Amino acid sequence: MAPQQNPPHYDAARRNPYDDLAALADPEDDHRYAPGPDSLHHDGYDSEPGPDDDDPLGLGLRVEDDEEWAPPNHRRGRRGRFGALPIAVKALVAVLVCTALLAVTDRWAALYAEEKTQEKLKDSLHLAAEPEVTIHGFPFLTQMYDKRLDKVDVAIPDVAADRVSLAKVEATASDVRLTGNGLPTSIRGAIIGRMQGNVLLSFDDLNRELGSSQVKFTEKGRASVLAVGKLPVAGHELRMRAEAHIRRTGGRGIETDITGMRLDISDVATFRPGKKADDGLRLTRKAADRVRKDAAQAKALLSVPALAKRVGVPPEAVKETLRNEKRLSRITGAPRFVDKVMRLNLVDVVAEHPWLLKKVGIDPGLVSGLTKLTQPELSERLSLSFELPDVPGYVRLQNISVEQDGIRADLSGMDLPFGDGAKKHGGR
């Protein structure tokens, strides 16, 4: 009789579900419990596996024939995992060291070039102090090889400019073409393609350099400078006040127009040099008020027919006014008498009536010294004018303004040679 064939689903139906759960809990041991082809008889029923020659005790232990046992080497695994790290670190350190050396070399070359440029500028511009030069851009050596610098900052202190000195000239040069063979040690000169900067004429320098008259300069508006101080005249120190209006001249210089100059003789009189209507020697309001109150001073003033006529007393009435106290009081008490006295120019009477000045408290010798001072002479003492040094190339001053610390002007230029570059362009 032929053996009965099991249906296809027989194996799955006959399998113990707990075996599947055990396989899920411990996947590594699936081969110990999973049925194999040898575990089924020809009739399809499970049976116990037979003994294994390699595992006679059935403990799952097998002996590898091709490999002998050796104790574990824990250091071998670590070396394989981190063996590449020292090489990478060494490579990184080498790159950093090389980069640092290149940076130091490049910076040294830049410092050397800055020093050589400072020397060339000092010689070319005949400077008393060495300028400060800062070369921008990295790497510098490639710029030297191309003989062209992208940007250079220059600061020059104490530049002589006529009677005064500029406190500082600051400029940024671009497109600087070098002359030489491309090495820092062979810089011979350069040609500055473009330059932008500013110059400063400080009030501190003005006060020091023009301080023989003890004058202090301060800001008075955007284009004006106020000068206040003392001026010695004929043994007297007079308070002085003036205004200097700034304007550009010739593209390279600055001039001043001195106006509003006034010399105060204590609180008695004010002297304004010049020939304008308000110029001359005139009493202050305080002194004019004393004339109104002091009959002796009033009579001394009215005794000069030219002055009496200017305050409203005709020549034919002068004698009567001087004899009549009521008439004198009526004239000096008039509302506009003080204003009329203040408008009198006492310079006109110095030569013929020097005694009149003594009556009102003015030293005639002082007035004589004042009359010898001319407007140009006094203006020259307060002149703030200066002009940039004559250098080859195109240089111009622009946008002049008066600031708190001094007079400042924008500076622009192009094609400015110095060193060997200036010699090739016919410069000094």
SEBA-808801 format. One record per residue (C-alpha): x negated, y negated, z negated; residue number from 1. Coordinates in Angstrom, 2 decimals. Layout:
! SEBA-808801
ATOM         u         v         w   seq
ATOM         X         Y         Z   NUM
...
This chain:
! SEBA-808801
ATOM         u         v         w   seq
ATOM      0.00      0.00      0.00     1
ATOM     -1.37     -3.36      0.97     2
ATOM     -2.32     -5.70     -1.86     3
ATOM      0.17     -8.45     -2.59     4
ATOM     -0.94    -11.88     -1.44     5
ATOM     -0.65    -14.78     -3.87     6
ATOM      1.15    -17.89     -2.64     7
ATOM     -0.97    -20.98     -1.89     8
ATOM      0.28    -22.74     -4.97     9
ATOM     -0.59    -19.95     -7.25    10
ATOM     -4.01    -21.20     -8.28    11
ATOM     -2.81    -24.68     -9.18    12
ATOM      0.16    -23.27    -11.06    13
ATOM     -1.88    -20.77    -13.02    14
ATOM     -4.55    -23.30    -14.09    15
ATOM     -4.52    -24.35    -17.70    16
ATOM     -3.67    -28.11    -18.00    17
ATOM     -5.89    -28.41    -21.07    18
ATOM     -8.88    -27.61    -18.86    19
ATOM     -8.15    -30.71    -16.78    20
ATOM     -7.93    -32.84    -19.86    21
ATOM    -11.24    -31.47    -21.10    22
ATOM    -12.82    -32.27    -17.72    23
ATOM    -11.65    -35.86    -17.99    24
ATOM    -13.06    -36.22    -21.49    25
ATOM    -16.46    -34.78    -20.58    26
ATOM    -17.12    -35.03    -16.83    27
ATOM    -20.69    -33.78    -17.16    28
ATOM    -19.47    -30.41    -18.38    29
ATOM    -17.05    -29.86    -15.50    30
ATOM    -19.31    -27.26    -13.98    31
ATOM    -19.09    -25.23    -17.17    32
ATOM    -15.31    -24.98    -17.09    33
ATOM    -14.34    -25.45    -13.49    34
ATOM    -13.54    -22.15    -11.83    35
ATOM    -15.78    -21.07     -9.03    36
ATOM    -15.37    -18.55     -6.34    37
ATOM    -17.00    -15.86     -8.49    38
ATOM    -14.53    -16.36    -11.30    39
ATOM    -11.61    -14.90     -9.38    40
ATOM    -11.12    -11.23     -8.63    41
ATOM     -9.86    -10.04     -5.39    42
ATOM     -6.42     -9.99     -6.88    43
ATOM     -6.56    -13.76     -7.73    44
ATOM     -6.62    -13.44    -11.56    45
ATOM     -9.26    -15.28    -13.71    46
ATOM    -11.90    -13.24    -15.45    47
ATOM    -14.88    -13.99    -17.65    48
ATOM    -18.04    -14.95    -15.73    49
ATOM    -20.82    -12.46    -15.74    50
ATOM    -24.21    -12.92    -17.34    51
ATOM    -26.68    -15.21    -15.61    52
ATOM    -30.27    -14.05    -15.20    53
ATOM    -31.56    -17.56    -15.77    54
ATOM    -29.27    -18.02    -18.79    55
ATOM    -28.83    -14.61    -20.43    56
ATOM    -27.38    -16.07    -23.63    57
ATOM    -24.82    -18.14    -21.76    58
ATOM    -25.97    -21.38    -23.39    59
ATOM    -26.38    -23.35    -20.17    60
ATOM    -30.16    -23.48    -20.46    61
ATOM    -32.21    -23.00    -17.33    62
ATOM    -35.94    -22.89    -16.82    63
ATOM    -37.38    -24.76    -13.90    64
ATOM    -39.92    -22.56    -12.18    65
ATOM    -41.72    -25.27    -10.25    66
ATOM    -42.41    -27.79    -13.06    67
ATOM    -44.17    -27.23    -16.31    68
ATOM    -42.96    -28.92    -19.48    69
ATOM    -44.79    -32.00    -20.70    70
ATOM    -44.09    -34.43    -23.57    71
ATOM    -42.16    -37.57    -22.55    72
ATOM    -44.20    -40.65    -21.65    73
ATOM    -42.24    -43.68    -22.80    74
ATOM    -44.89    -46.18    -21.67    75
ATOM    -44.63    -44.98    -18.09    76
ATOM    -41.04    -46.21    -17.74    77
ATOM    -41.87    -49.66    -19.14    78
ATOM    -44.86    -50.11    -16.87    79
ATOM    -42.76    -49.33    -13.84    80
ATOM    -40.11    -51.87    -14.86    81
ATOM    -42.39    -54.83    -15.69    82
ATOM    -45.48    -53.98    -13.68    83
ATOM    -44.83    -56.72    -11.11    84
ATOM    -44.39    -59.50    -13.72    85
ATOM    -48.09    -60.26    -14.41    86
ATOM    -48.78    -60.59    -10.67    87
ATOM    -45.92    -63.05    -10.22    88
ATOM    -47.02    -65.08    -13.22    89
ATOM    -50.58    -65.20    -11.94    90
ATOM    -49.39    -66.32     -8.52    91
ATOM    -47.21    -69.02    -10.07    92
ATOM    -50.08    -70.27    -12.25    93
ATOM    -52.37    -70.33     -9.24    94
ATOM    -49.85    -72.37     -7.25    95
ATOM    -49.38    -74.80    -10.14    96
ATOM    -53.11    -75.21    -10.62    97
ATOM    -53.67    -75.84     -6.91    98
ATOM    -50.79    -78.32     -6.83    99
ATOM    -52.15    -80.14     -9.88   100
ATOM    -55.62    -80.32     -8.35   101
ATOM    -54.22    -81.69     -5.11   102
ATOM    -52.13    -84.24     -7.02   103
ATOM    -55.12    -85.34     -9.10   104
ATOM    -57.29    -85.61     -6.01   105
ATOM    -54.64    -87.57     -4.16   106
ATOM    -54.14    -89.92     -7.10   107
ATOM    -57.87    -90.44     -7.51   108
ATOM    -58.11    -91.39     -3.84   109
ATOM    -55.20    -93.83     -4.27   110
ATOM    -56.81    -95.45     -7.33   111
ATOM    -60.08    -95.81     -5.46   112
ATOM    -58.30    -97.40     -2.51   113
ATOM    -56.45    -99.78     -4.85   114
ATOM    -59.74   -100.88     -6.41   115
ATOM    -61.35   -101.48     -3.01   116
ATOM    -58.30   -103.43     -1.84   117
ATOM    -58.43   -105.63     -4.94   118
ATOM    -62.04   -106.48     -4.21   119
ATOM    -61.27   -107.31     -0.58   120
ATOM    -58.35   -109.54     -1.53   121
ATOM    -60.40   -111.40     -4.11   122
ATOM    -63.17   -112.09     -1.62   123
ATOM    -60.82   -113.00      1.24   124
ATOM    -58.67   -115.44     -0.76   125
ATOM    -61.53   -116.76     -2.94   126
ATOM    -59.65   -115.89     -6.12   127
ATOM    -60.93   -116.52     -9.61   128
ATOM    -59.18   -113.44    -11.01   129
ATOM    -58.89   -110.00     -9.47   130
ATOM    -55.40   -109.17     -8.20   131
ATOM    -53.37   -106.09     -9.06   132
ATOM    -52.68   -103.67     -6.21   133
ATOM    -50.35   -100.66     -6.36   134
ATOM    -50.14    -98.27     -3.40   135
ATOM    -46.89    -96.32     -3.17   136
ATOM    -46.12    -93.08     -1.39   137
ATOM    -47.19    -89.46     -1.84   138
ATOM    -49.30    -87.91     -0.60   139
ATOM    -51.69    -90.78     -0.16   140
ATOM    -54.34    -88.88      1.78   141
ATOM    -52.01    -88.28      4.70   142
ATOM    -51.36    -92.03      4.87   143
ATOM    -55.09    -92.64      4.88   144
ATOM    -55.53    -90.13      7.66   145
ATOM    -52.91    -92.00      9.70   146
ATOM    -54.54    -95.35      8.73   147
ATOM    -51.15    -96.76      7.76   148
ATOM    -49.68    -97.42      4.32   149
ATOM    -45.93    -97.53      3.86   150
ATOM    -45.68    -99.87      0.86   151
ATOM    -48.16   -101.82     -1.27   152
ATOM    -47.33   -104.12     -4.22   153
ATOM    -49.68   -107.04     -4.89   154
ATOM    -49.71   -109.40     -7.90   155
ATOM    -52.19   -112.30     -7.88   156
ATOM    -52.51   -114.46    -11.01   157
ATOM    -53.76   -118.04    -11.17   158
ATOM    -53.92   -119.00     -7.50   159
ATOM    -55.46   -122.47     -7.07   160
ATOM    -53.05   -124.77     -5.23   161
ATOM    -54.17   -128.41     -5.05   162
ATOM    -53.99   -130.10     -8.48   163
ATOM    -52.18   -127.23    -10.13   164
ATOM    -52.41   -123.46    -10.06   165
ATOM    -49.70   -120.96     -9.31   166
ATOM    -49.02   -118.78    -12.33   167
ATOM    -48.38   -115.70    -10.21   168
ATOM    -47.91   -114.63     -6.64   169
ATOM    -46.04   -111.33     -6.27   170
ATOM    -45.49   -109.66     -2.93   171
ATOM    -44.59   -106.33     -1.38   172
ATOM    -46.40   -105.48      1.83   173
ATOM    -45.15   -102.90      4.30   174
ATOM    -46.53   -101.45      7.52   175
ATOM    -50.13   -101.96      6.39   176
ATOM    -52.61   -100.91      9.08   177
ATOM    -56.03   -100.00      7.71   178
ATOM    -59.40   -100.51      9.32   179
ATOM    -61.97    -97.77      8.76   180
ATOM    -62.39    -94.08      9.53   181
ATOM    -59.47    -92.82      7.45   182
ATOM    -61.33    -92.18      4.18   183
ATOM    -60.79    -94.12      0.92   184
ATOM    -64.52    -94.82      0.70   185
ATOM    -64.57    -96.49      4.10   186
ATOM    -61.82    -99.11      3.74   187
ATOM    -63.03   -102.28      5.44   188
ATOM    -59.84   -104.29      5.63   189
ATOM    -56.23   -104.21      6.75   190
ATOM    -53.52   -106.03      8.63   191
ATOM    -50.22   -106.50      6.78   192
ATOM    -47.33   -106.12      9.18   193
ATOM    -44.66   -107.63      6.91   194
ATOM    -44.67   -109.22      3.47   195
ATOM    -41.95   -110.41      1.11   196
ATOM    -42.47   -111.92     -2.34   197
ATOM    -42.30   -115.04     -4.47   198
ATOM    -44.55   -117.60     -6.11   199
ATOM    -44.16   -119.22     -9.52   200
ATOM    -45.46   -122.59    -10.67   201
ATOM    -44.84   -122.27    -14.38   202
ATOM    -44.02   -125.17    -16.67   203
ATOM    -46.59   -123.89    -19.14   204
ATOM    -49.34   -124.36    -16.55   205
ATOM    -47.98   -127.79    -15.61   206
ATOM    -47.93   -128.85    -19.23   207
ATOM    -51.53   -127.67    -19.64   208
ATOM    -53.00   -128.93    -16.37   209
ATOM    -51.13   -132.25    -16.26   210
ATOM    -51.07   -132.66    -20.00   211
ATOM    -53.56   -135.53    -20.19   212
ATOM    -50.55   -137.82    -20.54   213
ATOM    -48.90   -135.44    -23.04   214
ATOM    -46.02   -134.75    -20.68   215
ATOM    -43.71   -131.75    -20.94   216
ATOM    -41.88   -130.44    -17.86   217
ATOM    -38.50   -128.73    -18.12   218
ATOM    -35.68   -127.72    -15.82   219
ATOM    -33.13   -130.35    -14.77   220
ATOM    -30.82   -128.83    -12.20   221
ATOM    -31.59   -126.45     -9.34   222
ATOM    -33.96   -128.80     -7.47   223
ATOM    -35.15   -131.24    -10.15   224
ATOM    -37.69   -131.23    -12.96   225
ATOM    -37.48   -133.44    -16.03   226
ATOM    -40.75   -134.87    -17.37   227
ATOM    -40.73   -136.18    -20.93   228
ATOM    -43.77   -137.20    -22.97   229
ATOM    -46.10   -139.99    -23.96   230
ATOM    -48.28   -142.26    -21.86   231
ATOM    -51.09   -144.38    -23.34   232
ATOM    -50.99   -147.99    -22.09   233
ATOM    -53.13   -150.86    -23.48   234
ATOM    -53.64   -149.17    -26.82   235
ATOM    -50.00   -148.18    -27.18   236
ATOM    -48.37   -144.80    -26.71   237
ATOM    -45.18   -145.27    -24.79   238
ATOM    -42.42   -142.71    -24.48   239
ATOM    -42.06   -141.68    -20.86   240
ATOM    -39.24   -140.05    -18.97   241
ATOM    -39.02   -139.23    -15.26   242
ATOM    -37.40   -136.89    -12.77   243
ATOM    -39.23   -134.99    -10.05   244
ATOM    -37.14   -133.79     -7.12   245
ATOM    -38.61   -130.75     -5.34   246
ATOM    -38.72   -130.30     -1.58   247
ATOM    -40.61   -128.07      0.85   248
ATOM    -43.24   -129.53      3.14   249
ATOM    -45.02   -128.00      6.11   250
ATOM    -43.80   -124.48      5.38   251
ATOM    -46.73   -123.81      3.03   252
ATOM    -46.37   -126.49      0.38   253
ATOM    -44.05   -128.22     -2.08   254
ATOM    -43.82   -131.96     -2.73   255
ATOM    -42.14   -133.95     -5.47   256
ATOM    -40.31   -137.24     -5.30   257
ATOM    -40.61   -139.01     -8.66   258
ATOM    -37.52   -141.05     -9.56   259
ATOM    -35.93   -142.44    -12.67   260
ATOM    -39.30   -143.18    -14.28   261
ATOM    -38.97   -145.09    -17.51   262
ATOM    -41.41   -146.18    -20.22   263
ATOM    -39.93   -147.05    -23.61   264
ATOM    -41.65   -149.68    -25.75   265
ATOM    -40.43   -148.53    -29.12   266
ATOM    -36.76   -149.56    -29.40   267
ATOM    -37.39   -153.05    -28.01   268
ATOM    -37.74   -152.79    -24.25   269
ATOM    -37.84   -150.40    -21.29   270
ATOM    -40.23   -150.68    -18.37   271
ATOM    -39.39   -149.21    -14.95   272
ATOM    -42.13   -149.53    -12.33   273
ATOM    -41.11   -150.52     -8.85   274
ATOM    -39.36   -153.29     -6.97   275
ATOM    -35.75   -152.17     -7.12   276
ATOM    -33.02   -154.23     -8.76   277
ATOM    -33.11   -152.18    -11.95   278
ATOM    -36.92   -152.05    -12.16   279
ATOM    -39.02   -154.27    -14.41   280
ATOM    -39.17   -154.99    -18.15   281
ATOM    -35.80   -155.24    -19.85   282
ATOM    -34.60   -155.40    -23.43   283
ATOM    -32.75   -152.46    -24.91   284
ATOM    -29.21   -152.88    -26.18   285
ATOM    -30.46   -152.85    -29.74   286
ATOM    -32.98   -155.63    -29.02   287
ATOM    -30.40   -157.66    -27.07   288
ATOM    -27.99   -157.40    -30.00   289
ATOM    -30.71   -158.75    -32.30   290
ATOM    -31.11   -161.74    -29.97   291
ATOM    -27.37   -162.38    -30.27   292
ATOM    -27.55   -162.33    -34.09   293
ATOM    -30.89   -164.15    -34.49   294
ATOM    -30.57   -167.82    -33.58   295
ATOM    -34.36   -168.28    -33.32   296
ATOM    -34.63   -165.50    -30.75   297
ATOM    -31.61   -166.80    -28.85   298
ATOM    -33.10   -170.33    -28.67   299
ATOM    -36.46   -168.92    -27.51   300
ATOM    -34.73   -167.03    -24.74   301
ATOM    -32.53   -169.96    -23.62   302
ATOM    -35.49   -172.38    -23.68   303
ATOM    -36.65   -170.80    -20.41   304
ATOM    -34.34   -172.39    -17.78   305
ATOM    -34.55   -169.40    -15.42   306
ATOM    -33.40   -167.00    -18.15   307
ATOM    -30.78   -169.42    -19.53   308
ATOM    -29.22   -169.71    -16.08   309
ATOM    -28.93   -165.90    -15.81   310
ATOM    -26.93   -165.68    -19.05   311
ATOM    -24.56   -168.41    -17.93   312
ATOM    -26.09   -171.65    -19.23   313
ATOM    -26.79   -174.22    -16.45   314
ATOM    -30.12   -176.13    -16.63   315
ATOM    -28.42   -179.42    -17.53   316
ATOM    -26.72   -177.82    -20.54   317
ATOM    -29.78   -176.06    -21.96   318
ATOM    -30.93   -178.93    -24.21   319
ATOM    -27.43   -179.55    -25.54   320
ATOM    -27.01   -175.84    -26.28   321
ATOM    -30.27   -175.67    -28.18   322
ATOM    -29.27   -178.70    -30.36   323
ATOM    -25.67   -177.67    -30.98   324
ATOM    -25.30   -174.67    -33.26   325
ATOM    -21.62   -174.23    -32.49   326
ATOM    -22.24   -174.27    -28.77   327
ATOM    -25.11   -171.78    -29.20   328
ATOM    -22.90   -169.55    -31.34   329
ATOM    -20.13   -169.71    -28.76   330
ATOM    -22.53   -168.66    -25.96   331
ATOM    -24.21   -165.84    -27.91   332
ATOM    -20.87   -164.62    -29.19   333
ATOM    -19.41   -164.15    -25.75   334
ATOM    -18.37   -160.51    -25.02   335
ATOM    -20.76   -160.13    -22.11   336
ATOM    -23.76   -161.94    -23.61   337
ATOM    -25.55   -158.74    -24.67   338
ATOM    -25.08   -157.15    -21.24   339
ATOM    -26.42   -160.26    -19.55   340
ATOM    -29.49   -160.29    -21.80   341
ATOM    -30.18   -156.63    -21.05   342
ATOM    -30.27   -157.40    -17.32   343
ATOM    -32.99   -160.02    -17.70   344
ATOM    -36.35   -159.02    -16.18   345
ATOM    -38.94   -160.30    -18.64   346
ATOM    -41.81   -159.50    -16.27   347
ATOM    -40.95   -162.71    -14.46   348
ATOM    -41.86   -164.83    -17.50   349
ATOM    -44.95   -163.01    -18.73   350
ATOM    -47.45   -165.25    -16.96   351
ATOM    -45.85   -168.61    -17.90   352
ATOM    -44.20   -167.84    -21.21   353
ATOM    -46.18   -165.13    -23.03   354
ATOM    -45.00   -166.47    -26.40   355
ATOM    -41.43   -165.44    -25.53   356
ATOM    -42.42   -161.78    -25.64   357
ATOM    -43.79   -162.21    -29.15   358
ATOM    -40.49   -163.76    -30.20   359
ATOM    -38.60   -160.63    -29.21   360
ATOM    -41.26   -158.25    -30.61   361
ATOM    -43.27   -157.29    -27.50   362
ATOM    -47.09   -157.39    -27.26   363
ATOM    -47.98   -159.53    -24.23   364
ATOM    -51.12   -157.43    -23.68   365
ATOM    -48.98   -154.33    -23.36   366
ATOM    -46.79   -155.98    -20.75   367
ATOM    -49.88   -157.08    -18.84   368
ATOM    -51.09   -153.47    -18.78   369
ATOM    -47.71   -152.25    -17.62   370
ATOM    -47.60   -154.68    -14.72   371
ATOM    -50.91   -153.24    -13.48   372
ATOM    -49.38   -149.78    -13.25   373
ATOM    -47.94   -149.24     -9.81   374
ATOM    -45.23   -146.77     -8.89   375
ATOM    -47.57   -144.59     -6.74   376
ATOM    -50.12   -144.43     -9.56   377
ATOM    -47.58   -143.30    -12.11   378
ATOM    -46.02   -140.90     -9.64   379
ATOM    -49.41   -139.35     -8.98   380
ATOM    -49.78   -138.55    -12.65   381
ATOM    -46.57   -136.56    -12.53   382
ATOM    -47.03   -135.01     -9.10   383
ATOM    -46.14   -131.32     -9.05   384
ATOM    -47.10   -130.92     -5.40   385
ATOM    -49.06   -127.87     -4.29   386
ATOM    -49.89   -126.00     -1.11   387
ATOM    -50.71   -122.36     -0.51   388
ATOM    -54.33   -121.53      0.37   389
ATOM    -55.09   -121.61      4.07   390
ATOM    -55.24   -117.96      5.16   391
ATOM    -55.03   -116.40      8.61   392
ATOM    -51.66   -115.15      9.68   393
ATOM    -48.12   -116.43      9.24   394
ATOM    -47.10   -117.39      5.69   395
ATOM    -44.08   -119.49      4.73   396
ATOM    -42.34   -120.68      1.56   397
ATOM    -38.54   -120.56      1.43   398
ATOM    -35.63   -121.01     -0.98   399
ATOM    -37.33   -123.27     -3.50   400
ATOM    -35.55   -123.49     -6.84   401
ATOM    -36.20   -124.76    -10.35   402
ATOM    -35.70   -122.15    -13.05   403
ATOM    -36.13   -122.06    -16.78   404
ATOM    -39.75   -120.94    -16.62   405
ATOM    -40.89   -123.07    -13.68   406
ATOM    -40.63   -123.74     -9.96   407
ATOM    -40.11   -120.59     -7.90   408
ATOM    -40.13   -120.09     -4.15   409
ATOM    -39.67   -117.08     -1.91   410
ATOM    -42.71   -116.02      0.11   411
ATOM    -42.65   -114.33      3.51   412
ATOM    -45.34   -113.47      6.02   413
ATOM    -46.33   -111.22      8.87   414
ATOM    -49.49   -110.09     10.65   415
ATOM    -51.71   -111.08      7.73   416
ATOM    -55.28   -109.79      8.10   417
ATOM    -57.91   -109.57      5.38   418
ATOM    -61.36   -108.05      5.12   419
ATOM    -62.65   -106.85      8.48   420
ATOM    -59.16   -107.40      9.83   421
ATOM    -59.44   -111.11      9.12   422
ATOM    -62.84   -111.28     10.84   423
ATOM    -61.43   -109.69     13.97   424
ATOM    -58.63   -112.27     13.96   425
ATOM    -60.99   -115.19     13.45   426
ATOM    -60.16   -115.63      9.77   427
ATOM    -62.55   -116.63      7.07   428
